[in-house]
Amino acid sequence: MTSLTTELGYLTPIERSICLWGPPGAGKTTLAPRLAAELGLPHVDLDAEVERRSGASPAELIRGQGEQAFREAELEALRSVLEHGPRCVVALGGGALLSPTARALAHRRGLVVGLEVATATLESRLAGAGIARPLLESGLGPLLAKRTRAYRVAAHLALPAEVAPERAAFVEPLAA
């Protein structure tokens, strides 16, 4: 099993934050702390940062104030993390880089790593997650139809994340 830093040795030492991006269920939240530990960097879950700053979960913001209000809070949190915080590994929300402003910020201040996962695997992971996701109420298919191109175009590099995130081949086990 090779680590991400071994497999992508040209990224070491890392001078920018690493932004993990991909569809809901790709494993961003699970992989970010593991990769951060391997690299000796802090990690930030952008959805958790939005919740910490606003006092409302992403689902509550979307239901209460609409998706646009959530995206504005998400951009503000991303700007704070990437422009004012230390280098880190960021687990982005699935729609975090849909806006050109957010995408430009992530490209300027970070390395965007797209996690690629088959639709059937995403559906399986999401079915057991038990997390409120109002943007998936009409199903994963319509969301992916809108975002798949953006996921590919916005990433500096793509990594397959088909295996369970806790068993991903590009992150060495942390246990001794």
KOLTOR-120806 format. One record per residue (C-alpha): residue number from 1; z, x, y. Coordinates in nm, 2 decimals. Each point is the difference from the previous one (the first is absolute). Layout:
BEGIN
<atom lumro="NUM" zz="Z" xx="X" yy="Y"/>
...
END
This chain:
BEGIN
<atom lumro="1" zz="0.00" xx="0.00" yy="0.00"/>
<atom lumro="2" zz="-0.09" xx="0.14" yy="0.34"/>
<atom lumro="3" zz="0.15" xx="-0.07" yy="0.33"/>
<atom lumro="4" zz="-0.18" xx="-0.13" yy="0.31"/>
<atom lumro="5" zz="0.07" xx="0.33" yy="0.17"/>
<atom lumro="6" zz="-0.14" xx="0.20" yy="-0.29"/>
<atom lumro="7" zz="-0.30" xx="-0.22" yy="-0.05"/>
<atom lumro="8" zz="-0.07" xx="0.00" yy="0.37"/>
<atom lumro="9" zz="0.12" xx="0.35" yy="0.09"/>
<atom lumro="10" zz="-0.20" xx="0.01" yy="0.31"/>
<atom lumro="11" zz="0.24" xx="-0.25" yy="0.16"/>
<atom lumro="12" zz="0.30" xx="0.23" yy="-0.04"/>
<atom lumro="13" zz="0.17" xx="0.08" yy="0.23"/>
<atom lumro="14" zz="-0.04" xx="-0.35" yy="0.14"/>
<atom lumro="15" zz="-0.02" xx="-0.01" yy="0.37"/>
<atom lumro="16" zz="-0.04" xx="-0.37" yy="0.05"/>
<atom lumro="17" zz="0.17" xx="-0.31" yy="-0.14"/>
<atom lumro="18" zz="-0.15" xx="-0.15" yy="-0.31"/>
<atom lumro="19" zz="-0.08" xx="-0.37" yy="0.02"/>
<atom lumro="20" zz="-0.04" xx="-0.18" yy="-0.33"/>
<atom lumro="21" zz="-0.22" xx="-0.30" yy="0.03"/>
<atom lumro="22" zz="-0.15" xx="-0.26" yy="-0.23"/>
<atom lumro="23" zz="0.01" xx="-0.36" yy="-0.10"/>
<atom lumro="24" zz="0.33" xx="-0.18" yy="-0.08"/>
<atom lumro="25" zz="0.12" xx="0.12" yy="-0.33"/>
<atom lumro="26" zz="-0.16" xx="0.34" yy="0.01"/>
<atom lumro="27" zz="0.33" xx="0.18" yy="-0.02"/>
<atom lumro="28" zz="0.04" xx="0.12" yy="0.36"/>
<atom lumro="29" zz="0.37" xx="-0.08" yy="0.02"/>
<atom lumro="30" zz="0.08" xx="0.15" yy="-0.34"/>
<atom lumro="31" zz="-0.20" xx="0.32" yy="0.05"/>
<atom lumro="32" zz="0.10" xx="0.08" yy="0.36"/>
<atom lumro="33" zz="0.36" xx="0.11" yy="-0.08"/>
<atom lumro="34" zz="-0.10" xx="0.20" yy="-0.30"/>
<atom lumro="35" zz="-0.28" xx="0.18" yy="0.18"/>
<atom lumro="36" zz="0.23" xx="0.06" yy="0.30"/>
<atom lumro="37" zz="0.27" xx="0.15" yy="-0.23"/>
<atom lumro="38" zz="-0.26" xx="0.23" yy="-0.17"/>
<atom lumro="39" zz="-0.11" xx="0.12" yy="0.35"/>
<atom lumro="40" zz="0.34" xx="0.02" yy="0.15"/>
<atom lumro="41" zz="-0.08" xx="-0.26" yy="0.26"/>
<atom lumro="42" zz="0.16" xx="-0.32" yy="0.10"/>
<atom lumro="43" zz="-0.17" xx="-0.33" yy="-0.08"/>
<atom lumro="44" zz="-0.05" xx="-0.32" yy="0.19"/>
<atom lumro="45" zz="-0.09" xx="-0.34" yy="-0.13"/>
<atom lumro="46" zz="-0.19" xx="-0.16" yy="0.29"/>
<atom lumro="47" zz="0.09" xx="-0.36" yy="-0.10"/>
<atom lumro="48" zz="0.37" xx="0.10" yy="-0.01"/>
<atom lumro="49" zz="-0.03" xx="0.17" yy="0.34"/>
<atom lumro="50" zz="-0.15" xx="-0.32" yy="0.15"/>
<atom lumro="51" zz="0.28" xx="-0.20" yy="-0.15"/>
<atom lumro="52" zz="0.26" xx="0.25" yy="0.13"/>
<atom lumro="53" zz="-0.15" xx="-0.02" yy="0.35"/>
<atom lumro="54" zz="-0.06" xx="-0.37" yy="0.02"/>
<atom lumro="55" zz="0.28" xx="-0.14" yy="-0.22"/>
<atom lumro="56" zz="-0.26" xx="-0.20" yy="-0.19"/>
<atom lumro="57" zz="-0.19" xx="0.08" yy="-0.32"/>
<atom lumro="58" zz="-0.38" xx="0.02" yy="0.02"/>
<atom lumro="59" zz="-0.02" xx="-0.34" yy="-0.18"/>
<atom lumro="60" zz="0.24" xx="-0.15" yy="0.25"/>
<atom lumro="61" zz="-0.19" xx="0.14" yy="0.30"/>
<atom lumro="62" zz="-0.34" xx="-0.12" yy="-0.14"/>
<atom lumro="63" zz="0.14" xx="-0.35" yy="-0.08"/>
<atom lumro="64" zz="0.19" xx="-0.03" yy="0.33"/>
<atom lumro="65" zz="-0.22" xx="0.17" yy="0.25"/>
<atom lumro="66" zz="-0.33" xx="0.05" yy="-0.17"/>
<atom lumro="67" zz="-0.19" xx="0.30" yy="-0.15"/>
<atom lumro="68" zz="-0.10" xx="0.14" yy="0.34"/>
<atom lumro="69" zz="0.37" xx="0.03" yy="0.11"/>
<atom lumro="70" zz="0.08" xx="0.18" yy="-0.32"/>
<atom lumro="71" zz="-0.30" xx="0.24" yy="0.04"/>
<atom lumro="72" zz="0.12" xx="0.08" yy="0.36"/>
<atom lumro="73" zz="0.35" xx="0.07" yy="-0.14"/>
<atom lumro="74" zz="-0.15" xx="0.21" yy="-0.28"/>
<atom lumro="75" zz="-0.21" xx="0.20" yy="0.25"/>
<atom lumro="76" zz="0.30" xx="0.07" yy="0.22"/>
<atom lumro="77" zz="0.20" xx="0.12" yy="-0.31"/>
<atom lumro="78" zz="-0.29" xx="0.21" yy="-0.12"/>
<atom lumro="79" zz="-0.04" xx="0.16" yy="0.35"/>
<atom lumro="80" zz="0.37" xx="0.08" yy="0.01"/>
<atom lumro="81" zz="0.01" xx="0.15" yy="-0.35"/>
<atom lumro="82" zz="-0.32" xx="0.21" yy="0.05"/>
<atom lumro="83" zz="0.04" xx="0.10" yy="0.36"/>
<atom lumro="84" zz="0.37" xx="0.04" yy="0.04"/>
<atom lumro="85" zz="0.15" xx="0.06" yy="-0.35"/>
<atom lumro="86" zz="-0.01" xx="0.31" yy="-0.22"/>
<atom lumro="87" zz="-0.28" xx="0.06" yy="-0.24"/>
<atom lumro="88" zz="0.05" xx="-0.24" yy="-0.29"/>
<atom lumro="89" zz="-0.16" xx="-0.20" yy="-0.28"/>
<atom lumro="90" zz="-0.07" xx="-0.36" yy="0.12"/>
<atom lumro="91" zz="-0.05" xx="-0.30" yy="-0.23"/>
<atom lumro="92" zz="-0.23" xx="-0.21" yy="0.22"/>
<atom lumro="93" zz="-0.04" xx="-0.37" yy="-0.03"/>
<atom lumro="94" zz="-0.32" xx="-0.12" yy="-0.17"/>
<atom lumro="95" zz="-0.15" xx="-0.11" yy="0.33"/>
<atom lumro="96" zz="0.15" xx="0.27" yy="0.23"/>
<atom lumro="97" zz="-0.32" xx="0.18" yy="0.06"/>
<atom lumro="98" zz="-0.23" xx="-0.29" yy="0.05"/>
<atom lumro="99" zz="0.01" xx="0.03" yy="0.38"/>
<atom lumro="100" zz="-0.21" xx="0.28" yy="0.15"/>
<atom lumro="101" zz="0.30" xx="0.11" yy="0.21"/>
<atom lumro="102" zz="0.23" xx="0.04" yy="-0.30"/>
<atom lumro="103" zz="-0.27" xx="0.17" yy="-0.20"/>
<atom lumro="104" zz="-0.07" xx="0.25" yy="0.28"/>
<atom lumro="105" zz="0.37" xx="0.07" yy="0.03"/>
<atom lumro="106" zz="0.04" xx="0.06" yy="-0.37"/>
<atom lumro="107" zz="-0.30" xx="0.23" yy="-0.01"/>
<atom lumro="108" zz="0.11" xx="0.20" yy="0.30"/>
<atom lumro="109" zz="0.37" xx="0.04" yy="-0.11"/>
<atom lumro="110" zz="-0.02" xx="-0.02" yy="-0.38"/>
<atom lumro="111" zz="-0.19" xx="0.04" yy="-0.32"/>
<atom lumro="112" zz="-0.10" xx="-0.34" yy="-0.13"/>
<atom lumro="113" zz="0.01" xx="-0.01" yy="-0.38"/>
<atom lumro="114" zz="-0.16" xx="-0.31" yy="-0.15"/>
<atom lumro="115" zz="0.15" xx="-0.12" yy="-0.33"/>
<atom lumro="116" zz="-0.27" xx="-0.16" yy="-0.22"/>
<atom lumro="117" zz="0.11" xx="-0.25" yy="-0.26"/>
<atom lumro="118" zz="-0.20" xx="-0.26" yy="-0.20"/>
<atom lumro="119" zz="0.03" xx="-0.36" yy="0.11"/>
<atom lumro="120" zz="0.14" xx="-0.11" yy="-0.34"/>
<atom lumro="121" zz="0.28" xx="0.27" yy="0.03"/>
<atom lumro="122" zz="0.08" xx="-0.11" yy="0.35"/>
<atom lumro="123" zz="0.03" xx="-0.37" yy="-0.11"/>
<atom lumro="124" zz="0.23" xx="0.10" yy="-0.29"/>
<atom lumro="125" zz="0.22" xx="0.21" yy="0.23"/>
<atom lumro="126" zz="0.02" xx="-0.27" yy="0.27"/>
<atom lumro="127" zz="0.08" xx="-0.28" yy="-0.25"/>
<atom lumro="128" zz="0.32" xx="0.17" yy="-0.09"/>
<atom lumro="129" zz="0.10" xx="0.14" yy="0.34"/>
<atom lumro="130" zz="0.19" xx="-0.31" yy="0.13"/>
<atom lumro="131" zz="-0.08" xx="0.09" yy="0.36"/>
<atom lumro="132" zz="-0.11" xx="-0.26" yy="0.26"/>
<atom lumro="133" zz="-0.36" xx="0.08" yy="0.10"/>
<atom lumro="134" zz="-0.13" xx="-0.27" yy="0.22"/>
<atom lumro="135" zz="-0.34" xx="0.17" yy="0.04"/>
<atom lumro="136" zz="-0.05" xx="-0.04" yy="-0.37"/>
<atom lumro="137" zz="0.06" xx="-0.37" yy="-0.02"/>
<atom lumro="138" zz="-0.38" xx="-0.06" yy="-0.04"/>
<atom lumro="139" zz="-0.01" xx="0.27" yy="-0.27"/>
<atom lumro="140" zz="-0.07" xx="0.37" yy="-0.02"/>
<atom lumro="141" zz="-0.38" xx="-0.04" yy="-0.04"/>
<atom lumro="142" zz="-0.07" xx="-0.12" yy="0.36"/>
<atom lumro="143" zz="0.23" xx="0.26" yy="0.14"/>
<atom lumro="144" zz="-0.18" xx="0.28" yy="-0.19"/>
<atom lumro="145" zz="-0.34" xx="-0.14" yy="0.10"/>
<atom lumro="146" zz="0.10" xx="0.05" yy="0.36"/>
<atom lumro="147" zz="0.17" xx="0.34" yy="-0.03"/>
<atom lumro="148" zz="-0.16" xx="0.20" yy="-0.28"/>
<atom lumro="149" zz="-0.25" xx="0.18" yy="0.23"/>
<atom lumro="150" zz="0.27" xx="0.07" yy="0.25"/>
<atom lumro="151" zz="0.22" xx="0.16" yy="-0.27"/>
<atom lumro="152" zz="-0.28" xx="0.23" yy="-0.10"/>
<atom lumro="153" zz="-0.12" xx="0.09" yy="0.35"/>
<atom lumro="154" zz="0.34" xx="0.06" yy="0.15"/>
<atom lumro="155" zz="0.13" xx="0.24" yy="-0.26"/>
<atom lumro="156" zz="-0.05" xx="0.38" yy="0.04"/>
<atom lumro="157" zz="0.02" xx="0.02" yy="-0.38"/>
<atom lumro="158" zz="0.04" xx="-0.25" yy="-0.28"/>
<atom lumro="159" zz="0.23" xx="0.04" yy="-0.30"/>
<atom lumro="160" zz="0.00" xx="-0.22" yy="-0.31"/>
<atom lumro="161" zz="0.33" xx="-0.17" yy="-0.04"/>
<atom lumro="162" zz="-0.09" xx="-0.22" yy="-0.30"/>
<atom lumro="163" zz="0.30" xx="0.11" yy="-0.21"/>
<atom lumro="164" zz="0.34" xx="-0.14" yy="0.10"/>
<atom lumro="165" zz="0.11" xx="0.17" yy="0.32"/>
<atom lumro="166" zz="0.31" xx="0.14" yy="-0.16"/>
<atom lumro="167" zz="-0.22" xx="0.17" yy="-0.25"/>
<atom lumro="168" zz="-0.28" xx="0.12" yy="0.23"/>
<atom lumro="169" zz="-0.15" xx="0.32" yy="-0.13"/>
<atom lumro="170" zz="-0.03" xx="0.15" yy="0.35"/>
<atom lumro="171" zz="0.37" xx="0.00" yy="0.06"/>
<atom lumro="172" zz="0.22" xx="0.21" yy="-0.23"/>
<atom lumro="173" zz="0.31" xx="-0.16" yy="-0.14"/>
<atom lumro="174" zz="0.30" xx="0.08" yy="0.23"/>
<atom lumro="175" zz="0.26" xx="0.00" yy="-0.28"/>
<atom lumro="176" zz="0.08" xx="0.34" yy="-0.14"/>
END
